[in-house]
Amino acid sequence: MSSSCETSGACGTSTESCGTSTCGTSERCPCGTDCGGDPIACAIGLWKGSFFEAMKSIQVDLLRAKIQKAWGSKMEKAADIVLEAMGVKWQAMMAEAQAKADVRAKLHALWQEGRK
């Protein structure tokens, strides 16, 4: 059961499906925050989200460099081992798929033989 809700406020107007929620309850602003249509609250929510996103990005970059320095050579070897194992698995999956296709084709030909 889906109805259409129109939300309007300082952040903009949008019409979207309400899903199971009811129209008129606190809906998300098009900016993606629960600003309630207040442009200042909307901006603050966006800045707050961006701050934490940037903080995480810097942490990932710092850890990436430290991990590369500490374990880089071992991780290169591990990547080679995983790549080799996945290559073998991939080839086995391809062989299995081919075998299934062959059985299907042979059975199809067999059943078609009886119709002639």
Secondary structure, DSSP 8 states (H G I E B T S, - for coil): ---EEEEEETTEEEEEE-TTS-TTS----TTSS--TT-HHHHHHHHHHHHHHHHHHHHHHHHHHHHHHHHHHHHHHHHHHHHHHHHHHHHHHHHHHHHHHHHHHHHHHHHHHHTT-
